[in-house]
Amino acid sequence: MKKFTFFLTLNVIFVLYSCGTNELLKVDTKLAKKQYNKVSDSLNKDLTINESFYLTYAKVTDYLPKNYSVLGDIDYTNYIQKALNEERNLIFPNFPLLVNDKGIAVKSNSIVIFPEGSKLILSPSDKVWYTILALNNVENVKLYGPIIEGDKYRRLKPNITEGEWGMGIWMASARNIEIYAPKVEKCWGDGIYIGKGDINKPNNKILITDPYINDNRRNGISIVSGKNVTINNAIISNTNGKSPEAGIDIEPNGNDDVIENITINNPHTINNAYLGIVVSLGSMVGEKAKNVSVEIRNHKDEYSYHGFVLASIRKEVNKNDKKIRGDINIVEPVWKFNKVPYALGVTRGLFPSLKIDKPIIFTVEDTVNANQKLINRLSTIKFDGSLEITKI
């Protein structure tokens, strides 16, 4: 097994509270906001690759035409796809490559490496639906350090704002997928979409570690259908442009989708236009009995309108609809400087139980009593579902 070393640095420091106590301290919010605005520039990824990979792995450059450009200004989609089709172990060059809105697809049993300096840049498109890097009905794939830039600010028809499905990385009916240190920015839809393929074959065993997802239009990461999905140490910022504008959106499309054993560890959502993290299960309610299990640990949100939302059920409910069983556990969240830190929607008694364990809140208006007020409000909120609050 070859050794990879990843370095992720975030040079943003908030002096907000004493680490040894729950006492809230006064905050210079202007300074905090100024520091936050540097997040995108201060997060740097350094991917160190064992030199032997240059000897043992095929190179994308071997498939490019002679005198290829290293500026990311010529469409090499077909050449890149040929390399992905023919090679199992492949390394991208340390310069940007332009792809069109057909995108590229990775096959099963592949390891693909994106060293420092590499990037996939989408050529300007007018499509409402595209995928830059697809993992469709594949298994046993590892991606190291993919960097992707969409066309959010480079549309062919910038005055037309239709559509919301331009995805950076798309997964459907995928199994045994590992993605390390992806960086996805400026997509017309979502940075990463874990979606629906064959209804009898949901995404399974998906691991995403250290993703940096910034300035995508609809969502940072969408989880629509999957089981055994783990996301570690995500940093998701500046999602804006098309509802729901969430850092992470766990939202099945229908009663056939699967949301089982979803684990999100240490997510940091920052300045997303509307939602830090949302769980929206309304469309899953139906005649088939479903069981949902979601655990979100150590979520920190700053400056999003909401830190966390359990969205309301919006569909018409009929007598044959079954209650969704299971648990949604939010463990030790910290919500900072939100307009409304949390919102719990109307469930009509059809959602699984919700547990919020040891929540902490920081507000600009009240830095002394904010956390106790949060506990009091959560404990007395009018909520038609099952809710348990664990106090600090």
C-alpha positions as CSV (number, residue, x, y, z in Angstrom):
1,M,0.0,0.0,0.0
2,K,1.4,3.4,-1.0
3,K,1.6,6.1,1.5
4,F,-0.2,9.5,1.1
5,T,0.1,12.5,3.3
6,F,-2.5,15.3,3.3
7,F,-2.1,18.7,4.9
8,L,-5.2,20.8,5.4
9,T,-4.7,24.2,7.1
10,L,-7.4,26.7,8.0
11,N,-5.9,29.9,9.2
12,V,-9.0,31.3,10.8
13,I,-9.0,31.9,14.5
14,F,-12.0,32.9,16.6
15,V,-11.4,33.8,20.2
16,L,-15.0,33.0,21.3
17,Y,-15.0,31.1,24.6
18,S,-12.9,29.6,27.3
19,C,-12.0,26.1,26.4
20,G,-12.3,25.0,30.0
21,T,-15.7,26.3,30.7
22,N,-19.1,27.0,29.0
23,E,-18.8,30.7,29.8
24,L,-19.5,32.9,26.8
25,L,-17.2,35.8,26.2
26,K,-17.6,39.1,24.4
27,V,-16.7,38.8,20.7
28,D,-15.4,41.4,18.3
29,T,-17.8,40.3,15.5
30,K,-16.3,42.7,13.0
31,L,-13.0,41.0,13.5
32,A,-14.6,37.5,13.3
33,K,-16.4,38.4,10.1
34,K,-13.2,39.8,8.6
35,Q,-11.3,36.6,9.4
36,Y,-14.1,34.5,8.1
37,N,-14.0,36.3,4.7
38,K,-10.5,35.0,4.3
39,V,-11.5,31.3,4.7
40,S,-11.4,30.5,1.0
41,D,-7.9,31.9,0.6
42,S,-6.5,30.5,3.8
43,L,-7.5,26.9,3.3
44,N,-4.6,25.2,1.5
45,K,-4.3,21.6,0.6
46,D,-0.9,20.0,0.1
47,L,-1.0,16.5,-1.3
48,T,2.3,14.7,-1.0
49,I,2.6,11.6,-3.2
50,N,5.2,8.9,-3.0
51,E,7.5,9.4,-6.0
52,S,7.1,5.8,-7.0
53,F,3.6,6.5,-8.2
54,Y,5.0,8.4,-11.1
55,L,6.7,5.2,-12.1
56,T,3.9,2.7,-11.5
57,Y,0.8,4.6,-12.3
58,A,-0.3,5.6,-15.8
59,K,-0.3,9.3,-16.6
60,V,-3.1,11.3,-18.1
61,T,-0.5,13.3,-20.0
62,D,0.3,10.1,-22.0
63,Y,-3.2,10.3,-23.5
64,L,-3.2,14.0,-24.3
65,P,-2.3,15.2,-27.8
66,K,1.2,16.4,-28.6
67,N,2.0,20.0,-27.5
68,Y,-0.9,19.9,-25.1
69,S,-1.8,23.1,-23.2
70,V,-1.0,23.4,-19.5
71,L,-3.3,26.4,-19.1
72,G,-6.7,24.7,-18.8
73,D,-7.9,26.4,-21.9
74,I,-8.4,23.5,-24.3
75,D,-11.2,20.9,-24.0
76,Y,-9.5,17.5,-23.3
77,T,-12.6,15.6,-22.1
78,N,-12.4,12.8,-24.7
79,Y,-8.6,12.3,-24.0
80,I,-9.2,12.2,-20.3
81,Q,-12.1,9.7,-20.6
82,K,-10.0,7.4,-22.7
83,A,-7.3,7.3,-20.0
84,L,-10.0,6.6,-17.4
85,N,-11.4,3.8,-19.5
86,E,-8.1,2.1,-20.2
87,E,-6.3,2.5,-16.9
88,R,-7.1,1.4,-13.4
89,N,-4.3,3.3,-11.6
90,L,-4.1,6.8,-13.0
91,I,-2.4,10.1,-12.0
92,F,-3.5,13.5,-13.3
93,P,-0.9,16.2,-14.2
94,N,0.0,19.0,-11.9
95,F,-1.8,21.6,-14.1
96,P,-5.5,22.4,-14.8
97,L,-7.5,20.5,-17.5
98,L,-10.6,21.8,-19.2
99,V,-13.6,19.4,-19.5
100,N,-17.0,20.0,-21.2
101,D,-20.4,19.4,-19.7
102,K,-20.4,15.8,-20.8
103,G,-18.1,15.4,-17.9
104,I,-15.8,12.4,-17.2
105,A,-16.7,9.0,-15.5
106,V,-14.5,6.8,-13.4
107,K,-14.8,3.0,-13.8
108,S,-14.8,0.3,-11.1
109,N,-11.7,-0.9,-9.4
110,S,-9.8,2.4,-10.0
111,I,-7.4,4.6,-8.1
112,V,-7.2,8.1,-9.4
113,I,-4.7,10.7,-8.0
114,F,-4.9,14.4,-8.4
115,P,-1.5,15.9,-7.2
116,E,-1.0,19.5,-6.1
117,G,-1.6,21.8,-9.0
118,S,-4.1,19.6,-10.7
119,K,-7.7,20.8,-11.4
120,L,-10.7,19.9,-13.5
121,I,-12.3,23.1,-14.9
122,L,-15.7,23.0,-16.5
123,S,-15.9,24.8,-19.8
124,P,-18.8,27.3,-19.7
125,S,-22.2,25.6,-20.2
126,D,-25.8,26.5,-20.6
127,K,-27.1,23.2,-19.4
128,V,-29.3,23.0,-16.4
129,W,-28.0,19.5,-15.6
130,Y,-24.4,18.3,-15.8
131,T,-21.8,16.3,-13.9
132,I,-18.1,17.0,-13.9
133,L,-16.9,13.8,-12.3
134,A,-19.3,10.8,-12.2
135,L,-19.3,7.7,-10.2
136,N,-22.3,5.8,-11.6
137,N,-22.9,2.2,-10.7
138,V,-19.3,1.6,-9.9
139,E,-17.5,0.0,-7.0
140,N,-14.1,-0.1,-5.3
141,V,-12.9,3.4,-6.3
142,K,-10.5,5.7,-4.5
143,L,-10.0,9.3,-5.4
144,Y,-7.2,11.3,-3.9
145,G,-7.3,15.1,-3.9
146,P,-9.7,15.9,-6.8
147,I,-10.0,19.7,-7.3
148,I,-13.1,20.8,-9.4
149,E,-14.3,24.2,-10.5
150,G,-17.7,24.6,-12.0
151,D,-19.2,27.4,-14.2
152,K,-21.3,29.3,-11.7
153,Y,-19.8,32.6,-12.7
154,R,-19.0,31.6,-16.3
155,R,-22.3,30.5,-17.8
156,L,-22.8,30.7,-21.6
157,K,-26.1,32.5,-20.9
158,P,-25.5,34.3,-17.6
159,N,-28.9,36.0,-17.7
160,I,-30.7,32.6,-17.6
161,T,-30.9,31.2,-14.1
162,E,-32.9,28.0,-14.7
163,G,-31.8,24.7,-13.3
164,E,-30.0,23.6,-10.2
165,W,-28.4,20.3,-11.1
166,G,-24.9,21.1,-12.2
167,M,-22.9,18.7,-9.9
168,G,-19.2,18.6,-9.2
169,I,-19.0,15.0,-8.1
170,W,-22.0,12.7,-8.7
171,M,-22.6,9.3,-7.1
172,A,-25.4,6.9,-7.9
173,S,-25.6,3.2,-7.1
174,A,-22.0,3.3,-6.1
175,R,-20.3,1.0,-3.6
176,N,-17.0,1.1,-1.7
177,I,-16.1,4.6,-2.6
178,E,-13.3,6.6,-0.8
179,I,-12.7,10.2,-1.6
180,Y,-9.9,12.0,0.2
181,A,-9.4,15.8,0.3
182,P,-11.7,16.8,-2.5
183,K,-12.1,20.5,-3.2
184,V,-15.2,21.5,-5.2
185,E,-16.2,25.1,-5.9
186,K,-18.5,27.2,-8.0
187,C,-20.8,24.5,-9.4
188,W,-24.3,25.4,-10.8
189,G,-25.9,22.9,-8.4
190,D,-24.1,20.9,-5.7
191,G,-20.5,20.3,-4.9
192,I,-21.0,16.6,-4.1
193,Y,-24.3,14.7,-4.8
194,I,-24.9,11.3,-3.4
195,G,-28.0,10.4,-5.4
196,K,-30.3,7.8,-6.7
197,G,-29.6,5.2,-9.3
198,D,-31.2,1.8,-9.3
199,I,-33.8,1.8,-6.5
200,N,-32.7,-1.7,-5.5
201,K,-29.0,-0.6,-5.3
202,P,-28.5,2.5,-3.1
203,N,-25.1,4.0,-2.6
204,N,-23.3,1.9,0.0
205,K,-20.1,2.3,1.9
206,I,-19.2,5.8,0.9
207,L,-16.3,7.6,2.7
208,I,-15.5,11.2,2.1
209,T,-12.7,12.6,4.2
210,D,-11.5,16.3,4.5
211,P,-13.7,17.8,1.8
212,Y,-13.5,21.5,1.2
213,I,-16.7,22.6,-0.6
214,N,-17.1,26.3,-1.3
215,D,-19.4,28.7,-3.2
216,N,-21.6,26.2,-4.9
217,R,-25.1,27.4,-6.0
218,R,-27.6,24.9,-4.4
219,N,-25.9,22.7,-1.8
220,G,-22.4,21.9,-0.7
221,I,-23.2,18.1,-0.2
222,S,-26.5,16.5,-0.9
223,I,-27.3,13.0,0.5
224,V,-30.4,11.7,-1.3
225,S,-30.1,7.9,-1.1
226,G,-27.4,5.9,0.6
227,K,-26.4,3.7,3.5
228,N,-23.2,3.5,5.4
229,V,-22.2,7.0,4.3
230,T,-19.4,8.7,6.4
231,I,-18.2,12.2,5.9
232,N,-15.3,13.4,8.1
233,N,-14.1,16.9,8.7
234,A,-16.0,18.7,6.0
235,I,-15.6,22.4,5.5
236,I,-18.5,23.8,3.5
237,S,-18.9,27.5,3.0
238,N,-20.7,30.2,1.0
239,T,-23.4,28.1,-0.6
240,N,-25.7,30.6,-2.3
241,G,-27.8,31.2,-5.4
242,K,-30.6,28.5,-5.4
243,S,-32.7,27.1,-2.6
244,P,-32.1,25.3,-0.3
245,E,-28.6,26.9,-0.1
246,A,-27.4,24.4,2.5
247,G,-24.0,23.2,3.5
248,I,-25.2,19.6,3.9
249,D,-28.7,18.6,2.8
250,I,-29.9,15.1,3.8
251,E,-33.0,14.9,1.6
252,P,-34.5,11.8,0.0
253,N,-36.5,12.4,-3.1
254,G,-39.1,9.6,-2.5
255,N,-40.3,6.6,-0.6
256,D,-37.9,4.3,-2.4
257,D,-34.8,6.2,-1.2
258,V,-32.6,5.0,1.6
259,I,-31.1,7.0,4.5
260,E,-29.4,4.5,6.7
261,N,-26.3,4.8,8.9
262,I,-25.4,8.3,7.8
263,T,-22.5,9.6,9.9
264,I,-21.1,13.1,9.7
265,N,-18.2,13.8,11.9
266,N,-16.8,17.3,12.7
267,P,-18.5,19.3,9.9
268,H,-17.8,23.0,9.8
269,T,-20.4,25.0,7.8
270,I,-19.7,28.7,7.3
271,N,-21.8,31.5,5.8
272,N,-24.1,29.3,3.8
273,A,-26.9,31.6,2.6
274,Y,-29.7,29.6,4.4
275,L,-28.8,26.4,6.1
276,G,-25.8,24.9,7.8
277,I,-27.2,21.4,7.9
278,V,-30.8,20.3,7.0
279,V,-32.5,17.0,7.4
280,S,-35.6,17.0,5.1
281,L,-37.5,13.7,5.2
282,G,-41.0,14.8,4.0
283,S,-40.7,13.2,0.5
284,M,-39.7,9.9,2.0
285,V,-43.0,9.5,3.8
286,G,-45.2,6.9,2.0
287,E,-46.7,3.5,2.0
288,K,-43.4,1.7,2.4
289,A,-42.1,1.4,5.9
290,K,-38.7,3.2,6.2
291,N,-36.0,3.3,8.9
292,V,-33.6,6.3,9.1
293,S,-30.4,6.6,11.0
294,V,-28.4,9.8,11.0
295,E,-25.7,10.9,13.4
296,I,-24.1,14.3,13.2
297,R,-21.2,14.9,15.6
298,N,-19.5,18.1,16.6
299,H,-21.2,20.3,14.0
300,K,-20.0,23.8,14.0
301,D,-21.8,26.5,12.0
302,E,-20.9,30.1,11.7
303,Y,-23.0,32.9,10.0
304,S,-25.4,30.6,8.1
305,Y,-29.0,31.8,8.5
306,H,-29.9,28.6,10.3
307,G,-27.3,26.3,11.9
308,F,-29.6,23.3,11.8
309,V,-33.0,22.6,10.5
310,L,-35.4,19.6,10.6
311,A,-37.6,20.5,7.7
312,S,-41.3,20.2,7.7
313,I,-43.3,17.6,5.8
314,R,-44.9,19.4,2.8
315,K,-46.7,16.7,1.0
316,E,-50.4,15.7,1.5
317,V,-50.5,12.8,3.9
318,N,-52.9,9.9,3.4
319,K,-54.0,7.2,5.7
320,N,-51.7,4.6,4.2
321,D,-48.5,6.6,4.9
322,K,-46.3,5.0,7.5
323,K,-44.2,6.7,10.2
324,I,-40.5,6.8,9.4
325,R,-38.7,4.9,12.2
326,G,-35.2,5.4,13.5
327,D,-33.1,8.2,15.0
328,I,-31.6,11.5,14.2
329,N,-28.9,12.4,16.6
330,I,-27.2,15.8,16.7
331,V,-24.3,15.4,19.1
332,E,-22.6,18.5,20.7
333,P,-23.4,21.1,18.0
334,V,-22.0,24.6,18.2
335,W,-24.1,27.3,16.3
336,K,-22.5,30.7,16.1
337,F,-23.9,34.1,14.9
338,N,-26.9,32.6,13.1
339,K,-30.0,34.7,12.4
340,V,-32.1,31.7,13.7
341,P,-29.8,29.0,15.1
342,Y,-32.2,26.1,14.7
343,A,-35.7,25.4,13.3
344,L,-37.8,22.3,13.8
345,G,-40.6,21.8,11.3
346,V,-44.0,20.2,11.3
347,T,-43.7,16.4,11.2
348,R,-47.3,15.3,11.7
349,G,-45.9,12.5,13.9
350,L,-44.4,10.8,10.9
351,F,-40.6,11.5,11.4
352,P,-38.1,9.5,13.5
353,S,-37.1,10.8,16.9
354,L,-34.7,13.7,17.1
355,K,-32.1,14.0,19.9
356,I,-29.9,17.1,20.3
357,D,-27.1,16.4,22.8
358,K,-25.4,19.3,24.6
359,P,-26.0,22.1,22.1
360,I,-24.1,25.4,22.4
361,I,-25.0,28.7,20.8
362,F,-23.2,32.0,20.4
363,T,-25.1,35.1,19.4
364,V,-24.1,38.7,18.7
365,E,-27.0,40.1,20.8
366,D,-26.5,38.2,24.0
367,T,-23.2,36.5,24.7
368,V,-23.9,35.8,28.3
369,N,-27.3,34.0,28.5
370,A,-27.6,32.8,24.9
371,N,-26.8,29.1,25.6
372,Q,-29.2,28.8,28.6
373,K,-31.9,30.5,26.5
374,L,-31.3,28.0,23.7
375,I,-31.7,25.1,26.1
376,N,-34.9,26.6,27.5
377,R,-36.4,27.3,24.1
378,L,-35.5,23.8,22.8
379,S,-37.0,22.3,25.9
380,T,-40.3,24.1,25.6
381,I,-40.6,24.4,21.8
382,K,-43.9,23.4,20.2
383,F,-42.8,20.4,18.2
384,D,-45.1,17.6,17.0
385,G,-42.4,15.0,16.8
386,S,-40.3,13.1,19.3
387,L,-37.6,15.5,20.7
388,E,-35.0,14.9,23.4
389,I,-32.6,17.6,24.6
390,T,-29.6,16.8,26.7
391,K,-28.3,19.7,28.7
392,I,-24.7,20.6,29.2
